[in-house]
Amino acid sequence: MTEPSSPGRPPQNPTAAALFHFFDSARLSAALSTAIIATGFLAFFIRTLIGWAGLIAILATLAVLAAAALAARRDSLEWRGILPLSLLFFIGWSALSIFWSQYQWSTLGGLAYQAVFAGLAVFVALTRDLIQIVRAVGDVLRVVLMLSLALEILSGVLIDVPIRFLGISGDIAYFGPIQGVEGTRNQLGLVALLALVTFGTELLTKSVRRGVGIGSIVTAGATVLLSQSPVSLGVLAVLGVASLTLLGLRRTTPERRRVWQGAFIAVGVVAFGVLYGARDRLLGIMDASNELNVRLDVWRELGLLITQHTLEGWGWVGTWRPQLSPFYAIRSAPSGEHVSALNAYIDVWFQLGLVGLFAFVTLALLAFGRSWILASRKRSRVYVWPALMLVTLLTTSLAESLALVDFGWMILVICSVKAAQELSWRHSLPD
C-alpha cells in the first residue's frame, strides 16, 4: 500500500512523483510565465485569428497548469501579505456588482476574464524574481514589436494592401500611423512605451548583451514615433520626467530623500496645473484635438449614465459589449461604436460606481507608491522597472482604459503583488 505523502514533498508513487517534479520545476515556471505574458500582450491578435473561443481555451489551459504548479510549490512560497487587500477589494466589488448588473451574463463573463488574468499575473509574481519577470517581458515585447513592424512592412510596402482583419492600414510607407498586432495606434504606442522601460531596465541591469539592448530600445522608440499616437507622445514626456526624477532620488542620501520627494510632488502639482492651463495650445501642437473631442463626447454621454447609478455603477463587464444596453447608445461620430470609455478611471466609475472608483484608485496609488519607494531606496536598478511601468500605465489610463483588461491589467497586478512582497504592512504581524 502506498504511503501518503506529506505536503510539499514528492509522493511515494513513481508516477505521482514524476508529475510533482514536473510541476515543481523552475523550467515549467519560466515557460508558463513567458506564455502568460505573451498571451496578455497578444490577446487582441489571438482573438482576431482564432476568436474568443481560442483565447479562452489558451487561458484555461494556462490557468490549470499554473494552479498545478502553485499546488506543487505551496510550501516553498511565502503567502502572508502577498495579495494586496486593495486588489482583493477591487476584484471583490467587481464580483458583487453581478447582483445589480444590467447585463448579468456579460458581467459573469467579464468577472471570469478579469479573475483568470489576475490569477495568472499572481502566479508570475509569486514564482519569478523581479529580474526574471523583466527578462520574460523583454523577450515577449521584442517578438511583439518585430511582428508588428513585419506585418506593417508587408502591408504597406511589399503588397501595398491593408490587412483589414487585423486593423492594419498599411501606412508605414508614410511613416504612420501604424497599429501592428495591437489593433490601434494608441494601444501599440503603450506597448512600445512599456517596451522602452523594459529594454532600458535590461540594459541597466546588464541582463542582455549591449547590442541587443540598444537595438531593442531603438526599435521601441521607432515604434512609438511610427504609431503617431498623441497619447503615447504625451506619456513619453511624463515618463522622461519620472525617469530623471528617480535617477536624482536614487543618488541622494536617505536623510535628504524625503525632502526631495516632497519637493518633486509640489513641482509635479504645479506642472500639471500649467499643462492643464495650456492644454488647448499643446493639443494643437500635437494634432490631438480630434482625439480629445471624441473622448469629450464619450465622457459627456457617460456622465448622464453615471448619474443614474452613481454609487454602485451599472455592473462590471471589462471590455464593453456594444450590442448591449446601455453600451450601444454610446456613440461618437465618426468613430462609431466604442469598447471602452477611453479613460480607465471614468470607465471604472461608470461600471462600478464611486465605491469601485475608490477601490481602483487605492489599488493604483498603493501599487505606485510602494513601487516608487522601492525604486528610490533599493540599490538594485531592477526596482526602477515596476515604478516606471506604473507611471506609463496609469498616465495612459487618463486617455485609454487599457489598465482594466489584458496586458494592462496583468502588468498592474504583477507590479502590485511584487511591491506588496516588499512593503506590505502584514509582514509585521506575528506568525
C-alpha positions in Angstrom: 0.0 0.0 0.0 1.4 3.4 -1.0 2.2 5.7 2.0 0.5 9.1 2.0 2.9 12.0 1.2 3.4 15.0 3.4 2.5 18.4 2.0 5.3 19.9 -0.2 7.2 16.6 -0.5 7.2 14.3 -3.5 4.7 11.4 -3.2 6.0 7.8 -3.0 4.1 6.7 -6.1 6.6 6.9 -9.1 4.0 8.4 -11.5 2.8 10.9 -8.9 6.4 11.8 -8.0 7.2 12.4 -11.7 4.2 14.8 -12.0 5.2 16.5 -8.8 8.7 17.2 -10.0 7.4 18.4 -13.4 5.0 20.9 -11.9 7.6 22.0 -9.2 10.4 22.6 -11.8 11.8 26.0 -12.4 11.7 25.4 -16.2 8.0 25.0 -16.1 7.5 28.2 -14.1 9.7 30.1 -16.6 7.9 28.7 -19.6 4.5 29.3 -18.1 5.4 32.9 -17.1 6.6 33.7 -20.6 3.4 32.1 -22.1 1.2 34.1 -19.8 2.9 37.4 -20.6 2.8 36.6 -24.3 -0.9 35.8 -24.1 -1.6 39.1 -22.3 0.3 41.2 -24.9 -1.1 39.3 -27.9 -4.7 38.9 -26.7 -6.1 41.1 -29.5 -4.0 39.3 -32.1 -5.1 35.9 -30.8 -8.8 36.9 -30.6 -8.6 38.2 -34.2 -7.0 35.0 -35.5 -8.9 32.3 -33.6 -11.7 34.1 -31.9 -12.8 34.3 -28.3 -13.1 30.6 -28.0 -9.5 30.1 -28.9 -8.3 32.7 -26.4 -10.4 31.3 -23.6 -9.1 27.8 -24.3 -5.5 29.1 -24.1 -6.2 31.0 -20.8 -8.0 27.9 -19.3 -5.0 25.7 -20.1 -2.6 28.2 -18.6 -4.8 28.6 -15.5 -4.9 24.8 -15.0 -1.1 24.5 -15.4 -0.4 27.5 -13.1 -2.7 26.1 -10.4 -1.0 22.8 -10.5 2.4 24.5 -10.3 1.4 26.6 -7.3 0.0 23.5 -5.6 3.3 21.7 -6.1 5.2 24.6 -4.7 2.8 25.7 -2.0 5.1 25.1 0.9 8.1 26.9 -0.6 6.2 30.1 -1.2 5.6 32.9 1.2 1.8 33.6 1.2 1.4 36.0 4.1 0.6 39.5 2.9 1.3 38.6 -0.7 -2.1 39.6 -2.1 -2.7 43.3 -1.5 -6.0 44.0 0.2 -6.7 46.8 -2.3 -6.5 44.2 -5.1 -8.9 41.8 -3.3 -11.3 44.7 -2.5 -11.4 45.8 -6.2 -12.0 42.3 -7.5 -14.5 41.6 -4.7 -16.5 44.7 -5.5 -16.5 43.8 -9.2 -17.9 40.4 -8.3 -20.6 41.9 -6.1 -21.8 44.0 -9.0 -23.3 41.0 -10.6 -26.3 41.4 -8.1 -27.3 44.8 -9.6 -25.8 44.5 -13.0 -27.9 45.5 -16.0 -26.3 42.6 -18.0 -25.6 39.8 -15.6 -24.3 37.2 -18.0 -21.9 39.6 -19.5 -20.8 40.6 -16.0 -20.2 36.9 -15.2 -18.0 36.6 -18.3 -16.2 39.8 -17.6 -15.5 38.7 -14.0 -14.1 35.3 -15.1 -11.9 37.0 -17.7 -10.7 39.5 -15.1 -10.1 36.8 -12.4 -8.2 34.5 -14.8 -5.8 37.2 -15.8 -5.4 38.3 -12.2 -4.6 34.8 -11.1 -2.1 34.2 -13.9 -0.4 37.5 -13.0 -0.2 36.5 -9.4 1.4 33.2 -10.5 4.1 35.1 -12.4 4.7 37.5 -9.4 4.9 34.6 -6.9 7.1 32.2 -8.8 9.6 34.6 -10.6 12.1 37.1 -9.3 11.7 40.7 -10.5 14.7 40.4 -12.9 13.3 37.2 -14.3 10.0 38.9 -14.9 11.7 41.8 -16.6 13.6 39.4 -18.9 10.4 37.5 -19.7 8.5 40.7 -20.6 11.5 41.9 -22.6 11.6 38.7 -24.6 7.9 38.8 -25.3 7.9 42.5 -26.3 10.8 42.0 -28.7 8.7 39.5 -30.5 5.5 41.7 -30.4 7.3 44.7 -31.8 9.1 42.8 -34.5 5.9 41.0 -35.5 4.1 44.3 -35.7 6.7 46.0 -37.8 7.0 43.0 -40.1 3.2 42.9 -40.7 3.2 46.7 -41.3 6.0 46.4 -43.8 4.2 43.5 -45.5 1.0 45.5 -45.7 2.4 49.0 -46.5 5.5 48.2 -48.6 5.5 44.7 -50.0 1.9 44.2 -51.0 0.5 47.7 -50.5 -2.8 46.5 -49.3 -4.3 47.0 -45.8 -4.7 43.9 -43.6 -8.2 44.8 -42.5 -9.0 41.9 -40.2 -6.0 42.9 -38.1 -6.8 46.6 -38.3 -3.5 47.3 -40.1 -4.0 50.2 -42.6 -0.5 49.8 -44.2 0.6 53.4 -43.7 4.2 52.7 -42.6 5.5 53.9 -46.0 4.1 57.3 -45.0 5.7 57.0 -41.5 2.5 56.0 -39.9 0.2 55.8 -38.1 0.8 52.1 -37.6 -1.3 49.7 -35.4 0.7 46.4 -35.6 -0.8 43.4 -33.8 -2.4 45.6 -31.1 -5.4 46.9 -33.1 -5.0 50.6 -32.5 -2.1 53.1 -32.6 -2.7 54.1 -29.0 -2.5 50.5 -27.8 0.6 49.9 -29.9 2.1 53.1 -28.6 1.6 52.0 -25.0 3.1 48.6 -25.7 6.2 50.4 -27.2 6.5 52.6 -24.2 6.3 49.6 -21.8 9.0 48.0 -24.0 11.2 51.1 -23.7 11.0 50.9 -19.9 11.7 47.1 -20.0 14.6 47.3 -22.5 16.1 50.2 -20.6 16.0 48.2 -17.4 17.6 45.2 -19.1 20.4 47.4 -20.3 20.9 49.0 -16.9 21.0 45.6 -15.1 23.2 44.1 -17.9 20.8 41.2 -18.2 21.1 41.3 -22.1 24.0 41.9 -24.4 24.6 45.6 -25.0 24.0 45.3 -28.7 20.7 43.6 -28.1 19.6 46.2 -25.5 20.5 49.2 -27.7 18.8 47.6 -30.8 15.7 46.8 -28.7 15.5 50.4 -27.4 15.8 51.8 -31.0 13.1 49.5 -32.2 10.7 50.5 -29.4 11.5 54.2 -29.9 10.8 53.9 -33.6 7.5 52.2 -32.9 6.4 54.9 -30.6 7.1 57.5 -33.3 5.6 55.5 -36.1 2.4 54.9 -34.1 1.9 58.7 -34.2 -0.2 58.4 -31.0 -0.6 61.8 -29.3 -1.4 59.9 -26.1 1.9 57.9 -26.2 3.9 61.0 -27.1 2.4 62.9 -24.1 3.1 59.9 -21.8 6.6 59.6 -23.2 7.3 63.1 -21.8 5.9 62.2 -18.4 8.0 59.0 -18.5 11.1 61.0 -19.2 10.5 63.4 -16.3 9.7 60.4 -13.9 12.9 58.6 -15.0 15.1 61.7 -14.3 13.4 62.2 -11.0 14.1 58.7 -9.9 17.7 59.0 -11.0 18.0 62.0 -8.8 16.3 60.4 -5.8 18.5 57.3 -6.1 21.6 59.4 -5.8 20.6 61.4 -2.8 21.2 60.4 0.8 18.4 58.7 2.8 18.2 61.8 5.1 17.5 64.2 2.2 15.4 61.9 0.1 12.2 62.6 2.0 12.6 66.4 1.5 13.3 65.9 -2.3 10.2 63.6 -2.5 8.0 66.4 -1.2 9.7 68.9 -3.5 9.1 66.7 -6.5 5.4 66.2 -5.6 4.9 70.0 -5.3 6.7 70.7 -8.6 4.5 67.9 -10.2 1.3 69.5 -9.0 2.4 72.9 -10.3 3.5 71.4 -13.6 0.1 69.7 -14.0 -1.7 73.0 -13.4 0.4 74.8 -16.0 0.0 72.0 -18.6 -3.8 71.9 -17.9 -4.0 75.7 -18.5 -2.1 75.4 -21.7 -3.9 72.2 -22.9 -5.5 73.8 -26.0 -2.2 75.0 -27.4 -0.5 71.7 -26.6 -3.2 69.7 -28.2 -2.9 71.8 -31.3 0.8 71.3 -31.5 0.4 67.5 -31.0 -2.5 67.4 -33.5 -4.6 65.7 -30.8 -7.7 68.0 -30.9 -9.8 65.4 -32.8 -9.0 62.6 -30.4 -9.8 64.9 -27.4 -13.1 65.8 -29.0 -14.1 62.2 -29.4 -13.2 61.5 -25.8 -15.1 64.5 -24.5 -18.2 63.4 -26.5 -18.0 59.9 -24.9 -17.4 61.2 -21.4 -20.3 63.6 -21.8 -22.6 60.7 -22.6 -21.2 58.6 -19.8 -21.8 61.5 -17.4 -25.6 61.2 -18.0 -25.5 57.5 -17.4 -23.2 57.7 -14.3 -25.7 59.9 -12.5 -28.3 57.1 -12.7 -26.1 54.7 -10.7 -23.5 57.0 -9.1 -22.6 54.9 -6.1 -22.7 51.3 -7.3 -22.4 51.6 -11.1 -24.1 49.7 -13.9 -22.2 46.4 -13.3 -18.7 45.2 -14.3 -18.1 44.0 -17.8 -14.5 45.0 -18.6 -14.4 45.4 -22.3 -17.7 46.9 -23.4 -20.3 44.9 -25.3 -21.6 47.3 -28.0 -24.7 45.1 -28.7 -26.0 45.5 -25.1 -27.8 48.4 -23.4 -26.5 51.0 -22.5 -23.3 50.5 -24.5 -24.9 50.5 -27.9 -26.3 54.0 -27.2 -22.8 55.4 -26.5 -21.5 56.5 -29.9 -19.3 59.3 -31.1 -19.5 60.1 -34.8 -17.5 59.5 -36.9 -15.8 56.9 -34.6 -19.0 54.8 -34.1 -19.0 52.0 -31.5 -16.7 52.1 -28.6 -15.4 49.2 -26.5 -14.2 51.3 -23.6 -14.7 54.8 -22.0 -11.3 55.9 -23.3 -10.3 56.6 -19.7 -9.8 53.8 -17.1 -10.9 55.9 -14.2 -14.2 57.1 -15.8 -14.7 53.5 -17.1 -14.5 52.1 -13.5 -16.8 54.9 -12.2 -19.3 54.0 -14.9 -19.2 50.2 -14.3 -18.6 50.1 -10.5 -19.7 53.5 -9.2 -17.9 55.6 -6.7 -17.1 52.6 -4.5 -15.4 50.8 -7.4 -13.5 54.0 -8.4 -12.2 54.4 -4.8 -11.1 50.8 -4.8 -9.3 51.1 -8.2 -7.6 54.4 -7.3 -6.5 52.9 -4.0 -5.1 49.9 -5.8 -3.3 52.0 -8.3 -1.9 54.5 -5.7 -0.7 51.8 -3.3 1.0 49.9 -6.1 2.6 53.0 -7.4 3.6 54.4 -4.0 5.2 51.2 -2.9 7.0 50.7 -6.2 8.3 54.3 -6.2 9.6 54.0 -2.6 11.4 50.7 -3.5 12.8 52.3 -6.7 14.2 55.2 -4.8 15.6 53.2 -1.9 16.8 49.9 -3.2 20.3 49.7 -4.6 19.4 47.3 -7.4 18.4 49.1 -10.6 15.8 46.4 -11.4 13.4 48.0 -8.9 13.0 51.0 -11.2 11.0 48.8 -13.6 7.7 48.5 -11.7 7.7 52.2 -10.8 8.2 53.3 -14.4 5.8 50.7 -15.8 3.1 52.0 -13.5 3.9 55.6 -14.4 3.4 54.7 -18.1 0.3 52.6 -17.5 -1.5 54.9 -15.1 -0.8 58.0 -17.1 -2.1 56.4 -20.3 -5.2 55.5 -18.3 -6.2 59.1 -18.5 -6.9 58.6 -22.2 -7.4 54.8 -22.6 -8.9 52.0 -20.5 -6.1 49.5 -21.1 -5.3 49.1 -17.4 -8.5 47.2 -16.9 -8.1 44.3 -19.3 -5.5 42.1 -21.0 -1.8 43.1 -20.7 -2.6 46.4 -18.8 -4.5 44.6 -16.0 -1.8 41.9 -15.9 1.1 44.4 -15.5 -0.9 46.3 -12.9 -1.4 43.1 -10.8 2.2 41.9 -11.2 3.6 45.3 -10.1 1.1 45.5 -7.2 1.9 42.0 -5.9 5.7 42.5 -6.3 5.5 45.7 -4.3 3.4 44.1 -1.6 6.0 41.4 -1.2 8.4 44.0 0.0 6.3 46.6 1.8 3.0 45.1 2.9 2.2 46.1 6.5 1.0 42.5 7.1 4.6 41.3 7.2 4.9 42.9 10.6 2.1 40.7 12.0 3.1 37.8 14.2 3.2 34.3 12.7 
